[in-house]
């Protein structure tokens, strides 16, 4: 499954039909070590609405940029906060320089621009699950069945 099939611009049911934003799917069973690390970091979240977790920006953050007609979203974590996990993925994530490590990068052809309010960038939402998913409806179905969680990730 290519990355664009795991990124959507959509409304998310718990937040209502009017709040459109960026949604990423992350698989705890993925072969990609960066994706598995991102899923483990979700355990640091603080629960808000039932099944919805909010992460602190120094645990996991999102970066949204434009690359021509594409919206690029990267999930990043501070190198110091993922020491043990980083050791298992050092070769793949070695390209990340500086204090922040890029765990995953997704791109989607869209003209959507994440909103800003009072200088704060719109958060990115993650649905974490186990195993592959075929569609956005399947992701939402897993969430409603209690088989997936939604995390709110602050954007830098």
Residue pairs with C-beta under 8 A, 6 or more apart in sequence:
1 132
3 105
3 106
3 107
4 106
4 107
4 108
4 109
6 24
6 25
6 26
6 106
7 22
7 23
7 24
7 25
7 73
7 106
7 107
7 108
8 22
8 23
8 108
8 136
9 20
9 21
9 22
9 23
9 71
9 108
9 110
9 112
10 20
10 21
10 23
10 136
11 17
11 18
11 19
11 20
11 21
12 19
12 21
12 23
12 125
12 140
12 150
13 140
13 143
13 144
14 49
14 51
14 52
14 143
14 150
15 125
20 112
21 114
21 115
21 122
21 123
21 124
21 125
22 62
22 64
22 71
22 73
22 112
22 114
22 122
22 124
22 125
23 124
23 125
23 126
23 127
23 136
24 73
24 75
24 104
24 106
24 124
24 125
24 126
24 127
25 126
25 127
25 128
25 129
25 133
25 139
26 35
26 38
26 39
26 42
26 75
26 104
26 126
26 127
26 128
26 129
27 35
27 39
27 128
27 129
27 130
27 131
27 132
27 133
28 36
28 39
28 128
28 129
28 130
29 36
29 130
29 131
30 36
30 39
32 92
32 104
33 85
33 88
33 89
33 92
33 93
34 75
34 89
34 92
34 93
34 102
34 103
34 104
35 103
35 104
36 85
37 77
37 82
37 85
37 86
37 89
37 103
38 60
38 75
38 77
38 103
38 104
38 126
39 128
40 85
41 55
41 59
41 60
41 77
41 81
41 82
42 53
42 55
42 60
42 126
42 128
42 149
42 151
44 55
44 56
44 59
44 60
45 53
45 54
45 55
45 151
46 53
46 54
46 55
46 56
47 53
47 54
48 54
48 152
51 143
51 146
51 149
51 150
52 149
52 150
52 151
52 152
53 149
53 150
53 151
53 152
54 151
54 152
55 151
55 152
55 153
55 154
56 154
57 154
57 156
58 78
58 81
59 77
59 78
59 81
60 75
60 76
60 77
60 103
60 153
61 75
61 76
61 77
61 100
61 153
61 154
61 155
61 156
62 73
62 74
62 75
62 76
62 123
62 124
62 153
62 154
62 155
62 156
63 73
63 74
63 76
63 155
63 156
64 71
64 72
64 73
64 114
64 121
64 122
64 124
64 155
65 71
65 72
65 74
66 72
66 113
67 107
69 109
69 110
69 111
70 107
70 108
70 109
70 110
71 107
71 108
71 110
71 112
71 113
71 114
72 105
72 106
72 107
73 105
73 106
73 107
73 124
74 102
74 103
74 104
74 105
74 106
75 102
75 103
75 104
75 105
75 124
75 126
75 153
76 96
76 100
76 101
76 102
76 103
76 156
77 100
77 101
77 103
78 99
78 100
78 101
79 86
79 96
79 98
79 99
79 100
79 101
80 99
82 101
86 93
86 101
93 101
93 102
93 103
95 102
96 102
114 121
114 122
114 124
114 155
115 121
115 122
116 122
121 154
121 155
121 156
122 155
123 152
123 153
123 154
123 155
124 152
124 153
124 155
125 150
125 151
125 152
125 153
126 150
126 151
126 153
127 139
127 140
127 142
127 143
127 148
127 149
127 150
128 148
128 149
128 151
129 139
129 142
129 147
129 148
130 147
133 139
133 142
139 148
142 148
143 149
143 150
